[in-house]
Amino acid sequence: MKKLTLPAGRDSIQHFSDFIEKNLIAAGAEIRDLFKINIAIDEILNNIVTHGYKNKIGAITVEMDFLEDPWAVEITFIDSAGRFNLLDAELPDITLPADERDAGGLGILIVRKTMDEITYTRADGLNILRIVKNLEDTRGGDR
Amino acid sequence: MLSIERQFENNVLLFKLEGRLDTLTSPELESELEDCPVETEEIIMDFEKLDYISSAGLRVLLKAHKAMKEKKGVRILNANESVRNIFEITGFDRILNME
């Protein structure tokens, strides 16, 4: 398991993205999966920084691991901001015309539609959000 | 990582984007759009070299589209599979003109 803890902030989003991307590339993940995961972590981290910590001081820990059968990446986000479960969040009505649309909730919608598994736990004052994305397995060879 | 190439011709403002349009880079595009000439009739976004878009990028596109609603709006060219997928999930494929 790989783990990285950084102060909550916009600069850290780039560091977390680089950390996850580097490990996905090293493991042999396909670019298509990489993009989906990058988008999801952008949404989740931005949500924690902006809405969770409200741009104030805090810390975020990201843990990542690979699962087998099926091959997948598991990424866990841990923060101590107020309770927020994105599985409970109201999703935007995507059928509204442009005039009546706003951009609220789109990030959560994207995460929920593109990840294969999402679990949320609140424990010891922490939000623990775990996402799993199945990966196209093109590694080949014996493992 | 995002690079933005901009052209203005015949009242059409064309942006060619390369890289990733996300939380960190979308303010750059927003700032370019705020600097849009008043005579602009249409905004065209060429996404041929855009890897992906997150909701932060969608927010900027929606704002531009609303600002241009009395004119021709925002047209998207050459979006890749990843971008199209995000547009479909969020219903933006029905809001913006896509080719």
gemmi code that builds the backbone of each chain (N, CA, C; Angstrom):
import gemmi

chains = {
    "A": [
        ("MET", (0.840, -1.194, 0.000), (0.000, 0.000, 0.000), (0.881, 1.252, 0.000)),
        ("LYS", (0.521, 2.229, -0.852), (1.246, 3.505, -0.920), (0.399, 4.559, -0.216)),
        ("LYS", (1.081, 5.480, 0.420), (0.342, 6.465, 1.215), (1.016, 7.828, 1.140)),
        ("LEU", (0.200, 8.873, 1.060), (0.741, 10.231, 1.013), (-0.186, 11.148, 1.811)),
        ("THR", (0.392, 11.944, 2.704), (-0.388, 12.919, 3.471), (0.167, 14.310, 3.187)),
        ("LEU", (-0.740, 15.230, 2.870), (-0.336, 16.603, 2.545), (-1.345, 17.577, 3.137)),
        ("PRO", (-0.929, 18.843, 3.311), (-1.910, 19.846, 3.743), (-2.984, 20.003, 2.674)),
        ("ALA", (-4.216, 20.279, 3.098), (-5.286, 20.479, 2.117), (-5.044, 21.790, 1.388)),
        ("GLY", (-5.038, 21.755, 0.084), (-4.835, 22.992, -0.678), (-4.734, 22.662, -2.149)),
        ("ARG", (-4.865, 23.693, -2.961), (-4.857, 23.465, -4.403), (-3.529, 22.895, -4.882)),
        ("ASP", (-2.425, 23.339, -4.290), (-1.122, 22.811, -4.710), (-1.037, 21.308, -4.474)),
        ("SER", (-1.643, 20.880, -3.380), (-1.568, 19.457, -3.031), (-2.332, 18.584, -4.026)),
        ("ILE", (-3.375, 19.153, -4.643), (-4.158, 18.361, -5.606), (-3.228, 17.856, -6.707)),
        ("GLN", (-2.336, 18.749, -7.155), (-1.381, 18.345, -8.202), (-0.431, 17.255, -7.688)),
        ("HIS", (0.037, 17.395, -6.455), (0.955, 16.385, -5.893), (0.265, 15.021, -5.752)),
        ("PHE", (-0.966, 15.041, -5.277), (-1.706, 13.778, -5.146), (-1.939, 13.146, -6.524)),
        ("SER", (-2.294, 13.989, -7.497), (-2.537, 13.479, -8.851), (-1.274, 12.840, -9.418)),
        ("ASP", (-0.153, 13.524, -9.224), (1.123, 13.001, -9.737), (1.465, 11.672, -9.064)),
        ("PHE", (1.225, 11.613, -7.750), (1.511, 10.403, -6.962), (0.683, 9.212, -7.469)),
        ("ILE", (-0.602, 9.448, -7.677), (-1.477, 8.365, -8.126), (-1.150, 7.977, -9.574)),
        ("GLU", (-0.943, 8.980, -10.404), (-0.661, 8.711, -11.816), (0.651, 7.934, -11.987)),
        ("LYS", (1.656, 8.330, -11.235), (2.963, 7.659, -11.320), (2.818, 6.168, -10.973)),
        ("ASN", (2.057, 5.886, -9.934), (1.877, 4.488, -9.524), (1.019, 3.699, -10.505)),
        ("LEU", (0.036, 4.366, -11.107), (-0.803, 3.687, -12.103), (0.008, 3.357, -13.352)),
        ("ILE", (0.845, 4.297, -13.772), (1.670, 4.059, -14.965), (2.671, 2.940, -14.689)),
        ("ALA", (3.275, 2.981, -13.514), (4.255, 1.948, -13.155), (3.611, 0.564, -13.133)),
        ("ALA", (2.327, 0.517, -12.766), (1.624, -0.774, -12.686), (1.151, -1.237, -14.058)),
        ("GLY", (1.176, -0.333, -15.054), (0.773, -0.723, -16.404), (-0.670, -0.399, -16.753)),
        ("ALA", (-1.265, 0.568, -16.052), (-2.665, 0.913, -16.331), (-2.790, 1.578, -17.705)),
        ("GLU", (-3.937, 1.349, -18.341), (-4.222, 1.944, -19.647), (-4.555, 3.428, -19.482)),
        ("ILE", (-4.245, 4.190, -20.527), (-4.448, 5.647, -20.480), (-5.925, 5.999, -20.252)),
        ("ARG", (-6.810, 5.186, -20.831), (-8.243, 5.444, -20.690), (-8.672, 5.381, -19.221)),
        ("ASP", (-8.154, 4.375, -18.513), (-8.456, 4.243, -17.085), (-7.787, 5.353, -16.283)),
        ("LEU", (-6.581, 5.665, -16.695), (-5.833, 6.726, -16.019), (-6.607, 8.049, -16.049)),
        ("PHE", (-7.164, 8.376, -17.203), (-7.915, 9.628, -17.324), (-9.136, 9.608, -16.400)),
        ("LYS", (-9.865, 8.486, -16.381), (-11.066, 8.408, -15.533), (-10.704, 8.592, -14.065)),
        ("ILE", (-9.617, 7.976, -13.661), (-9.189, 8.073, -12.263), (-8.716, 9.489, -11.951)),
        ("ASN", (-7.977, 10.089, -12.871), (-7.519, 11.473, -12.675), (-8.692, 12.420, -12.482)),
        ("ILE", (-9.721, 12.231, -13.295), (-10.892, 13.105, -13.177), (-11.536, 12.907, -11.801)),
        ("ALA", (-11.715, 11.641, -11.401), (-12.363, 11.359, -10.113), (-11.573, 11.955, -8.947)),
        ("ILE", (-10.251, 11.838, -8.974), (-9.484, 12.376, -7.838), (-9.491, 13.907, -7.861)),
        ("ASP", (-9.548, 14.493, -9.041), (-9.676, 15.954, -9.133), (-10.981, 16.389, -8.457)),
        ("GLU", (-12.063, 15.667, -8.753), (-13.372, 16.010, -8.177), (-13.364, 15.828, -6.658)),
        ("ILE", (-12.861, 14.696, -6.212), (-12.914, 14.380, -4.777), (-12.029, 15.343, -3.978)),
        ("LEU", (-10.811, 15.561, -4.441), (-9.898, 16.430, -3.692), (-10.370, 17.878, -3.699)),
        ("ASN", (-10.875, 18.329, -4.825), (-11.387, 19.696, -4.887), (-12.563, 19.867, -3.923)),
        ("ASN", (-13.379, 18.831, -3.844), (-14.519, 18.850, -2.935), (-14.075, 18.936, -1.472)),
        ("ILE", (-13.048, 18.174, -1.130), (-12.549, 18.184, 0.260), (-11.954, 19.561, 0.591)),
        ("VAL", (-11.136, 20.082, -0.335), (-10.457, 21.366, -0.084), (-11.470, 22.518, -0.018)),
        ("THR", (-12.376, 22.553, -0.992), (-13.278, 23.702, -1.126), (-14.484, 23.622, -0.197)),
        ("HIS", (-15.146, 22.442, -0.209), (-16.387, 22.331, 0.566), (-16.153, 21.717, 1.941)),
        ("GLY", (-15.201, 20.793, 2.037), (-14.913, 20.162, 3.328), (-14.195, 21.129, 4.252)),
        ("TYR", (-12.991, 21.462, 3.884), (-12.193, 22.378, 4.726), (-12.489, 23.850, 4.441)),
        ("LYS", (-13.314, 24.112, 3.430), (-13.668, 25.495, 3.048), (-12.423, 26.367, 2.888)),
        ("ASN", (-11.427, 25.791, 2.224), (-10.150, 26.466, 1.934), (-9.374, 26.852, 3.195)),
        ("LYS", (-9.724, 26.243, 4.343), (-8.959, 26.517, 5.565), (-7.965, 25.382, 5.789)),
        ("ILE", (-7.224, 25.484, 6.902), (-6.147, 24.511, 7.154), (-6.720, 23.123, 7.471)),
        ("GLY", (-6.072, 22.119, 6.943), (-6.465, 20.745, 7.207), (-5.466, 19.823, 6.540)),
        ("ALA", (-5.685, 18.549, 6.691), (-4.780, 17.586, 6.054), (-5.606, 16.541, 5.302)),
        ("ILE", (-4.999, 16.015, 4.269), (-5.636, 14.941, 3.496), (-4.628, 13.806, 3.363)),
        ("THR", (-5.101, 12.594, 3.602), (-4.267, 11.414, 3.358), (-4.882, 10.622, 2.212)),
        ("VAL", (-4.032, 10.213, 1.284), (-4.483, 9.346, 0.192), (-3.700, 8.044, 0.264)),
        ("GLU", (-4.440, 6.951, 0.278), (-3.809, 5.629, 0.267), (-4.194, 4.942, -1.033)),
        ("MET", (-3.265, 4.241, -1.646), (-3.648, 3.503, -2.845), (-3.071, 2.102, -2.851)),
        ("ASP", (-3.860, 1.213, -3.412), (-3.452, -0.179, -3.456), (-4.040, -0.815, -4.707)),
        ("PHE", (-3.445, -1.900, -5.146), (-3.985, -2.629, -6.293), (-4.633, -3.915, -5.814)),
        ("LEU", (-5.759, -4.262, -6.425), (-6.484, -5.473, -6.085), (-6.403, -6.427, -7.270)),
        ("GLU", (-6.572, -7.688, -7.009), (-6.563, -8.679, -8.095), (-7.942, -9.325, -8.238)),
        ("ASP", (-8.199, -9.845, -9.434), (-9.417, -10.626, -9.742), (-10.711, -9.935, -9.360)),
        ("PRO", (-11.152, -8.956, -10.088), (-10.476, -8.372, -11.243), (-9.401, -7.362, -10.802)),
        ("TRP", (-8.480, -7.121, -11.732), (-7.429, -6.151, -11.448), (-8.074, -4.783, -11.276)),
        ("ALA", (-7.751, -4.114, -10.196), (-8.401, -2.834, -9.900), (-7.477, -1.994, -9.036)),
        ("VAL", (-7.747, -0.695, -9.017), (-7.034, 0.175, -8.093), (-8.026, 0.634, -7.022)),
        ("GLU", (-7.542, 0.645, -5.797), (-8.355, 1.081, -4.661), (-7.684, 2.336, -4.095)),
        ("ILE", (-8.433, 3.426, -4.040), (-7.872, 4.679, -3.527), (-8.764, 5.162, -2.380)),
        ("THR", (-8.117, 5.473, -1.258), (-8.871, 5.922, -0.084), (-8.451, 7.346, 0.275)),
        ("PHE", (-9.444, 8.190, 0.485), (-9.215, 9.600, 0.837), (-9.663, 9.796, 2.282)),
        ("ILE", (-8.790, 10.338, 3.094), (-9.118, 10.526, 4.512), (-8.936, 12.002, 4.872)),
        ("ASP", (-9.977, 12.593, 5.452), (-9.863, 13.995, 5.887), (-10.648, 14.180, 7.178)),
        ("SER", (-10.340, 15.274, 7.887), (-11.001, 15.512, 9.175), (-11.964, 16.697, 9.098)),
        ("ALA", (-12.410, 17.031, 7.906), (-13.420, 18.096, 7.747), (-14.778, 17.564, 8.228)),
        ("GLY", (-15.796, 18.417, 8.157), (-17.131, 18.009, 8.584), (-17.626, 16.805, 7.791)),
        ("ARG", (-18.561, 16.080, 8.402), (-19.074, 14.870, 7.769), (-19.609, 15.171, 6.367)),
        ("PHE", (-19.142, 14.410, 5.397), (-19.701, 14.534, 4.048), (-19.639, 13.187, 3.352)),
        ("ASN", (-20.816, 12.695, 3.011), (-20.901, 11.426, 2.302), (-21.425, 11.706, 0.902)),
        ("LEU", (-20.559, 11.566, -0.081), (-21.007, 11.908, -1.439), (-22.067, 10.946, -1.972)),
        ("LEU", (-22.218, 9.806, -1.299), (-23.265, 8.871, -1.714), (-24.650, 9.385, -1.320)),
        ("ASP", (-24.702, 10.316, -0.349), (-25.981, 10.892, 0.083), (-26.317, 12.180, -0.663)),
        ("ALA", (-25.337, 12.705, -1.392), (-25.541, 14.012, -2.017), (-26.590, 13.941, -3.126)),
        ("GLU", (-27.367, 15.010, -3.226), (-28.391, 15.080, -4.266), (-27.705, 15.293, -5.620)),
        ("LEU", (-28.130, 14.540, -6.604), (-27.496, 14.662, -7.925), (-28.234, 15.704, -8.770)),
        ("PRO", (-27.524, 16.403, -9.634), (-28.175, 17.429, -10.460), (-29.094, 16.806, -11.504)),
        ("ASP", (-30.099, 17.563, -11.917), (-30.994, 17.123, -12.985), (-30.322, 17.449, -14.314)),
        ("ILE", (-29.847, 16.419, -14.996), (-29.068, 16.661, -16.225), (-29.960, 16.837, -17.452)),
        ("THR", (-31.287, 16.812, -17.235), (-32.188, 16.971, -18.389), (-32.643, 18.429, -18.548)),
        ("LEU", (-32.273, 19.293, -17.590), (-32.705, 20.690, -17.665), (-32.029, 21.407, -18.838)),
        ("PRO", (-32.721, 22.408, -19.407), (-32.068, 23.198, -20.463), (-30.930, 24.043, -19.877)),
        ("ALA", (-30.054, 24.520, -20.757), (-28.834, 25.223, -20.328), (-29.118, 26.372, -19.365)),
        ("ASP", (-30.184, 27.132, -19.652), (-30.498, 28.294, -18.813), (-30.743, 27.923, -17.369)),
        ("GLU", (-31.272, 26.722, -17.156), (-31.629, 26.319, -15.798), (-30.566, 25.443, -15.153)),
        ("ARG", (-29.497, 25.181, -15.902), (-28.436, 24.340, -15.343), (-27.465, 25.189, -14.551)),
        ("ASP", (-26.934, 24.615, -13.450), (-25.728, 25.193, -12.880), (-24.757, 24.034, -12.720)),
        ("ALA", (-23.548, 24.364, -12.297), (-22.517, 23.330, -12.322), (-22.453, 22.552, -11.006)),
        ("GLY", (-23.333, 22.874, -10.050), (-23.288, 22.202, -8.754), (-23.557, 20.711, -8.865)),
        ("GLY", (-22.797, 19.921, -8.155), (-23.044, 18.487, -8.077), (-22.511, 17.671, -9.245)),
        ("LEU", (-21.962, 18.339, -10.250), (-21.496, 17.584, -11.421), (-20.309, 16.677, -11.087)),
        ("GLY", (-19.422, 17.165, -10.229), (-18.250, 16.367, -9.856), (-18.648, 15.074, -9.164)),
        ("ILE", (-19.617, 15.197, -8.255), (-20.089, 14.009, -7.529), (-20.741, 13.025, -8.494)),
        ("LEU", (-21.523, 13.574, -9.425), (-22.167, 12.739, -10.441), (-21.111, 11.977, -11.250)),
        ("ILE", (-20.062, 12.667, -11.652), (-19.006, 12.044, -12.456), (-18.337, 10.909, -11.668)),
        ("VAL", (-18.012, 11.177, -10.409), (-17.360, 10.135, -9.587), (-18.276, 8.915, -9.464)),
        ("ARG", (-19.548, 9.182, -9.190), (-20.484, 8.057, -8.993), (-20.707, 7.250, -10.260)),
        ("LYS", (-20.618, 7.902, -11.409), (-20.855, 7.187, -12.673), (-19.611, 6.507, -13.235)),
        ("THR", (-18.437, 6.945, -12.817), (-17.234, 6.397, -13.462), (-16.467, 5.396, -12.600)),
        ("MET", (-16.718, 5.405, -11.286), (-16.011, 4.458, -10.435), (-16.850, 3.186, -10.261)),
        ("ASP", (-16.204, 2.056, -10.022), (-16.928, 0.790, -9.930), (-17.454, 0.522, -8.527)),
        ("GLU", (-16.822, 1.118, -7.543), (-17.260, 0.892, -6.164), (-16.915, 2.141, -5.352)),
        ("ILE", (-17.845, 2.559, -4.502), (-17.585, 3.708, -3.623), (-18.120, 3.345, -2.246)),
        ("THR", (-17.296, 3.504, -1.228), (-17.807, 3.299, 0.127), (-17.397, 4.482, 0.994)),
        ("TYR", (-18.270, 4.832, 1.927), (-17.989, 5.961, 2.815), (-18.124, 5.498, 4.253)),
        ("THR", (-17.170, 5.910, 5.062), (-17.221, 5.614, 6.499), (-16.883, 6.890, 7.255)),
        ("ARG", (-17.605, 7.137, 8.337), (-17.227, 8.237, 9.233), (-16.763, 7.568, 10.526)),
        ("ALA", (-15.507, 7.775, 10.887), (-14.966, 7.129, 12.082), (-13.945, 8.039, 12.740)),
        ("ASP", (-14.011, 8.177, 14.037), (-13.061, 8.997, 14.820), (-12.939, 10.414, 14.251)),
        ("GLY", (-14.054, 10.972, 13.818), (-14.029, 12.343, 13.302), (-13.445, 12.457, 11.907)),
        ("LEU", (-13.283, 11.336, 11.219), (-12.682, 11.363, 9.878), (-13.685, 10.937, 8.814)),
        ("ASN", (-13.599, 11.604, 7.661), (-14.301, 11.109, 6.468), (-13.361, 10.129, 5.783)),
        ("ILE", (-13.836, 8.933, 5.544), (-13.004, 7.932, 4.857), (-13.762, 7.495, 3.606)),
        ("LEU", (-13.291, 7.963, 2.482), (-13.953, 7.668, 1.208), (-13.064, 6.733, 0.404)),
        ("ARG", (-13.635, 5.611, 0.037), (-12.847, 4.611, -0.695), (-13.484, 4.411, -2.060)),
        ("ILE", (-12.654, 4.529, -3.097), (-13.157, 4.261, -4.444), (-12.362, 3.111, -5.051)),
        ("VAL", (-13.040, 2.344, -5.870), (-12.367, 1.255, -6.586), (-12.695, 1.401, -8.064)),
        ("LYS", (-11.657, 1.324, -8.880), (-11.870, 1.362, -10.339), (-11.241, 0.115, -10.946)),
        ("ASN", (-12.063, -0.672, -11.596), (-11.528, -1.836, -12.304), (-10.668, -1.358, -13.459)),
        ("LEU", (-9.580, -2.068, -13.709), (-8.626, -1.650, -14.741), (-8.607, -2.641, -15.885)),
        ("GLU", (-8.481, -2.085, -17.086), (-8.332, -2.945, -18.259), (-7.005, -3.667, -18.120)),
        ("ASP", (-7.078, -4.987, -18.104), (-5.866, -5.754, -17.787), (-5.147, -6.175, -19.052)),
        ("THR", (-4.137, -5.417, -19.393), (-3.367, -5.720, -20.599), (-1.918, -6.055, -20.222)),
        ("ARG", (-1.729, -6.449, -18.939), (-0.358, -6.662, -18.475), (0.293, -7.885, -19.087)),
        ("GLY", (-0.531, -8.946, -19.279), (-0.007, -10.173, -19.881), (0.987, -10.883, -18.978)),
        ("GLY", (1.424, -12.069, -19.368), (2.460, -12.801, -18.641), (1.953, -13.412, -17.340)),
        ("ASP", (2.852, -14.096, -16.625), (2.499, -14.745, -15.362), (2.566, -13.721, -14.240)),
        ("ARG", (1.597, -13.813, -13.327), (1.637, -12.923, -12.191), (1.479, -13.721, -10.915)),
    ],
    "B": [
        ("MET", (-1.661, 20.907, -16.290), (-1.003, 21.186, -17.563), (-2.046, 21.482, -18.638)),
        ("LEU", (-2.055, 22.724, -19.078), (-2.981, 23.090, -20.156), (-2.324, 24.183, -20.974)),
        ("SER", (-2.345, 24.027, -22.288), (-1.913, 25.158, -23.101), (-3.102, 25.587, -23.955)),
        ("ILE", (-3.226, 26.889, -24.108), (-4.379, 27.458, -24.801), (-3.886, 28.314, -25.961)),
        ("GLU", (-4.332, 27.940, -27.169), (-4.017, 28.753, -28.343), (-5.301, 29.459, -28.734)),
        ("ARG", (-5.193, 30.720, -29.053), (-6.391, 31.523, -29.267), (-6.323, 32.257, -30.597)),
        ("GLN", (-7.427, 32.222, -31.354), (-7.490, 32.977, -32.616), (-8.833, 33.685, -32.686)),
        ("PHE", (-8.839, 34.889, -33.240), (-10.103, 35.605, -33.414), (-10.183, 36.081, -34.858)),
        ("GLU", (-11.181, 35.569, -35.552), (-11.314, 35.890, -36.961), (-12.784, 35.878, -37.356)),
        ("ASN", (-13.230, 36.872, -38.116), (-14.632, 36.957, -38.557), (-15.613, 36.802, -37.386)),
        ("ASN", (-15.298, 37.426, -36.289), (-16.132, 37.399, -35.074), (-16.292, 36.015, -34.453)),
        ("VAL", (-15.416, 35.100, -34.845), (-15.411, 33.769, -34.226), (-14.146, 33.654, -33.373)),
        ("LEU", (-14.351, 33.303, -32.115), (-13.219, 33.135, -31.204), (-12.925, 31.631, -31.097)),
        ("LEU", (-11.738, 31.260, -31.549), (-11.370, 29.841, -31.561), (-10.289, 29.578, -30.514)),
        ("PHE", (-10.534, 28.556, -29.684), (-9.525, 28.126, -28.728), (-9.098, 26.710, -29.069)),
        ("LYS", (-7.782, 26.493, -29.122), (-7.273, 25.125, -29.254), (-6.632, 24.769, -27.923)),
        ("LEU", (-7.174, 23.743, -27.296), (-6.707, 23.369, -25.965), (-5.859, 22.104, -26.034)),
        ("GLU", (-4.795, 22.099, -25.252), (-3.950, 20.911, -25.197), (-3.620, 20.605, -23.744)),
        ("GLY", (-3.902, 19.361, -23.332), (-3.573, 18.975, -21.960), (-4.818, 18.565, -21.192)),
        ("ARG", (-4.959, 19.112, -19.989), (-6.037, 18.685, -19.100), (-6.798, 19.901, -18.580)),
        ("LEU", (-8.108, 19.820, -18.663), (-8.936, 20.928, -18.195), (-9.571, 20.492, -16.880)),
        ("ASP", (-8.962, 20.901, -15.774), (-9.414, 20.427, -14.462), (-9.424, 21.566, -13.443)),
        ("THR", (-9.513, 21.217, -12.174), (-9.567, 22.227, -11.109), (-8.421, 23.219, -11.200)),
        ("LEU", (-7.237, 22.706, -11.511), (-6.057, 23.566, -11.486), (-5.921, 24.425, -12.737)),
        ("THR", (-6.390, 23.917, -13.865), (-6.158, 24.638, -15.123), (-7.375, 25.428, -15.626)),
        ("SER", (-8.575, 25.090, -15.168), (-9.756, 25.762, -15.732), (-9.775, 27.274, -15.464)),
        ("PRO", (-9.191, 27.782, -14.351), (-9.163, 29.253, -14.201), (-8.426, 29.946, -15.351)),
        ("GLU", (-7.471, 29.265, -15.980), (-6.749, 29.868, -17.118), (-7.701, 30.076, -18.292)),
        ("LEU", (-8.530, 29.057, -18.555), (-9.490, 29.186, -19.653), (-10.559, 30.221, -19.311)),
        ("GLU", (-10.990, 30.225, -18.060), (-12.002, 31.192, -17.624), (-11.497, 32.620, -17.853)),
        ("SER", (-10.252, 32.828, -17.513), (-9.675, 34.151, -17.674), (-9.587, 34.546, -19.160)),
        ("GLU", (-9.258, 33.583, -20.021), (-9.231, 33.845, -21.469), (-10.624, 34.205, -21.978)),
        ("LEU", (-11.634, 33.518, -21.453), (-13.004, 33.747, -21.923), (-13.545, 35.094, -21.442)),
        ("GLU", (-13.101, 35.510, -20.263), (-13.544, 36.807, -19.753), (-12.994, 37.945, -20.609)),
        ("ASP", (-11.937, 37.622, -21.328), (-11.280, 38.599, -22.186), (-11.796, 38.496, -23.633)),
        ("CYS", (-13.017, 38.007, -23.771), (-13.603, 37.753, -25.087), (-14.046, 39.075, -25.743)),
        ("PRO", (-13.668, 39.335, -27.002), (-14.090, 40.588, -27.652), (-15.616, 40.715, -27.704)),
        ("VAL", (-16.139, 41.939, -27.533), (-17.599, 42.124, -27.473), (-18.301, 41.706, -28.765)),
        ("GLU", (-17.575, 41.806, -29.882), (-18.221, 41.469, -31.162), (-18.252, 39.958, -31.442)),
        ("THR", (-17.782, 39.154, -30.497), (-17.756, 37.704, -30.705), (-19.169, 37.158, -30.945)),
        ("GLU", (-19.315, 36.412, -32.035), (-20.609, 35.807, -32.370), (-20.649, 34.331, -31.962)),
        ("GLU", (-19.490, 33.716, -31.942), (-19.450, 32.281, -31.634), (-18.101, 31.937, -30.998)),
        ("ILE", (-18.147, 30.998, -30.063), (-16.901, 30.501, -29.475), (-16.743, 29.041, -29.907)),
        ("ILE", (-15.608, 28.732, -30.475), (-15.334, 27.344, -30.882), (-14.179, 26.824, -30.042)),
        ("MET", (-14.376, 25.632, -29.479), (-13.331, 24.994, -28.683), (-12.854, 23.758, -29.447)),
        ("ASP", (-11.616, 23.788, -29.863), (-11.058, 22.606, -30.525), (-10.368, 21.754, -29.462)),
        ("PHE", (-10.966, 20.570, -29.200), (-10.480, 19.695, -28.124), (-9.620, 18.544, -28.654)),
        ("GLU", (-9.122, 18.690, -29.876), (-8.363, 17.577, -30.468), (-7.230, 17.091, -29.559)),
        ("LYS", (-6.560, 18.030, -28.910), (-5.420, 17.651, -28.072), (-5.734, 17.739, -26.579)),
        ("LEU", (-7.030, 17.785, -26.258), (-7.408, 17.816, -24.838), (-7.527, 16.380, -24.323)),
        ("ASP", (-6.799, 16.058, -23.267), (-6.836, 14.696, -22.718), (-8.168, 14.421, -22.025)),
        ("TYR", (-8.521, 15.314, -21.089), (-9.785, 15.107, -20.378), (-10.279, 16.395, -19.750)),
        ("ILE", (-11.529, 16.333, -19.295), (-12.159, 17.494, -18.669), (-12.814, 17.038, -17.370)),
        ("SER", (-12.709, 17.846, -16.326), (-13.435, 17.545, -15.079), (-14.540, 18.588, -14.918)),
        ("SER", (-15.306, 18.498, -13.822), (-16.459, 19.395, -13.664), (-16.034, 20.853, -13.591)),
        ("ALA", (-14.796, 21.120, -13.162), (-14.313, 22.502, -13.118), (-14.272, 23.086, -14.532)),
        ("GLY", (-13.912, 22.249, -15.498), (-13.902, 22.679, -16.895), (-15.319, 22.841, -17.430)),
        ("LEU", (-16.201, 21.935, -17.040), (-17.604, 22.032, -17.484), (-18.226, 23.340, -16.993)),
        ("ARG", (-17.886, 23.701, -15.764), (-18.422, 24.929, -15.162), (-18.049, 26.148, -16.035)),
        ("VAL", (-16.805, 26.172, -16.491), (-16.333, 27.292, -17.323), (-17.054, 27.293, -18.678)),
        ("LEU", (-17.238, 26.109, -19.259), (-17.931, 26.019, -20.556), (-19.389, 26.455, -20.432)),
        ("LEU", (-20.029, 26.047, -19.329), (-21.435, 26.414, -19.122), (-21.578, 27.932, -18.977)),
        ("LYS", (-20.664, 28.515, -18.234), (-20.682, 29.978, -18.040), (-20.531, 30.697, -19.383)),
        ("ALA", (-19.599, 30.219, -20.204), (-19.376, 30.833, -21.519), (-20.606, 30.653, -22.407)),
        ("HIS", (-21.182, 29.464, -22.349), (-22.361, 29.179, -23.177), (-23.525, 30.093, -22.793)),
        ("LYS", (-23.724, 30.283, -21.499), (-24.813, 31.158, -21.036), (-24.554, 32.611, -21.462)),
        ("ALA", (-23.284, 33.021, -21.384), (-22.941, 34.394, -21.765), (-23.170, 34.621, -23.260)),
        ("MET", (-23.108, 33.539, -24.034), (-23.243, 33.632, -25.496), (-24.628, 33.201, -25.971)),
        ("LYS", (-25.572, 33.086, -25.064), (-26.853, 32.467, -25.445), (-27.645, 33.271, -26.481)),
        ("GLU", (-27.437, 34.604, -26.504), (-28.139, 35.415, -27.494), (-27.469, 35.294, -28.869)),
        ("LYS", (-26.315, 34.675, -28.909), (-25.581, 34.524, -30.165), (-25.534, 33.034, -30.537)),
        ("LYS", (-24.371, 32.575, -30.974), (-24.338, 31.176, -31.434), (-23.849, 30.186, -30.386)),
        ("GLY", (-23.536, 30.674, -29.214), (-23.132, 29.765, -28.143), (-21.718, 29.238, -28.291)),
        ("VAL", (-21.501, 28.067, -27.706), (-20.171, 27.450, -27.710), (-20.251, 26.148, -28.501)),
        ("ARG", (-19.319, 25.980, -29.419), (-19.281, 24.757, -30.229), (-18.003, 23.995, -29.906)),
        ("ILE", (-18.147, 22.679, -29.771), (-17.008, 21.828, -29.418), (-16.617, 20.972, -30.625)),
        ("LEU", (-15.342, 20.990, -30.937), (-14.846, 20.162, -32.045), (-13.868, 19.109, -31.526)),
        ("ASN", (-13.872, 17.958, -32.166), (-12.824, 16.937, -32.012), (-12.632, 16.412, -30.585)),
        ("ALA", (-13.718, 16.308, -29.816), (-13.571, 15.791, -28.451), (-13.232, 14.304, -28.487)),
        ("ASN", (-12.320, 13.881, -27.646), (-11.954, 12.458, -27.600), (-12.987, 11.663, -26.786)),
        ("GLU", (-12.768, 10.379, -26.679), (-13.718, 9.488, -26.008), (-13.912, 9.871, -24.541)),
        ("SER", (-12.817, 10.230, -23.883), (-12.881, 10.581, -22.468), (-13.752, 11.817, -22.244)),
        ("VAL", (-13.551, 12.828, -23.081), (-14.322, 14.066, -22.952), (-15.796, 13.797, -23.295)),
        ("ARG", (-16.025, 13.040, -24.367), (-17.407, 12.720, -24.760), (-18.143, 11.979, -23.646)),
        ("ASN", (-17.424, 11.079, -23.003), (-18.006, 10.302, -21.911), (-18.472, 11.225, -20.770)),
        ("ILE", (-17.636, 12.190, -20.420), (-17.994, 13.143, -19.350), (-19.184, 14.015, -19.788)),
        ("PHE", (-19.209, 14.406, -21.049), (-20.331, 15.203, -21.565), (-21.634, 14.398, -21.504)),
        ("GLU", (-21.551, 13.119, -21.840), (-22.759, 12.287, -21.832), (-23.270, 12.079, -20.410)),
        ("ILE", (-22.356, 11.790, -19.490), (-22.740, 11.550, -18.092), (-23.460, 12.762, -17.509)),
        ("THR", (-22.984, 13.944, -17.859), (-23.487, 15.170, -17.233), (-24.573, 15.866, -18.055)),
        ("GLY", (-24.899, 15.304, -19.221), (-25.928, 15.915, -20.070), (-25.420, 17.106, -20.858)),
        ("PHE", (-24.130, 17.384, -20.780), (-23.588, 18.525, -21.519), (-23.594, 18.288, -23.026)),
        ("ASP", (-23.702, 17.035, -23.438), (-23.778, 16.750, -24.877), (-25.064, 17.314, -25.467)),
        ("ARG", (-26.070, 17.556, -24.598), (-27.331, 18.128, -25.092), (-27.361, 19.648, -24.965)),
        ("ILE", (-26.439, 20.185, -24.168), (-26.422, 21.637, -23.953), (-25.543, 22.333, -24.984)),
        ("LEU", (-24.349, 21.793, -25.178), (-23.391, 22.436, -26.080), (-23.492, 21.823, -27.468)),
        ("ASN", (-23.072, 22.576, -28.463), (-23.058, 22.042, -29.829), (-21.782, 21.237, -29.996)),
        ("MET", (-21.946, 19.959, -30.296), (-20.765, 19.103, -30.448), (-20.677, 18.562, -31.853)),
        ("GLU", (-19.466, 18.534, -32.370), (-19.257, 17.948, -33.703), (-18.181, 16.906, -33.633)),
    ],
}
model = gemmi.Model(1)
for chain_id, residues in chains.items():
    chain = gemmi.Chain(chain_id)
    for i, (resn, *xyz) in enumerate(residues, 1):
        res = gemmi.Residue()
        res.name, res.seqid = resn, gemmi.SeqId(i, " ")
        for name, pos in zip(("N", "CA", "C"), xyz):
            atom = gemmi.Atom()
            atom.name, atom.element = name, gemmi.Element(name[0])
            atom.pos, atom.b_iso = gemmi.Position(*pos), 0.0
            res.add_atom(atom)
        chain.add_residue(res)
    model.add_chain(chain)
structure = gemmi.Structure()
structure.add_model(model)
structure.setup_entities()
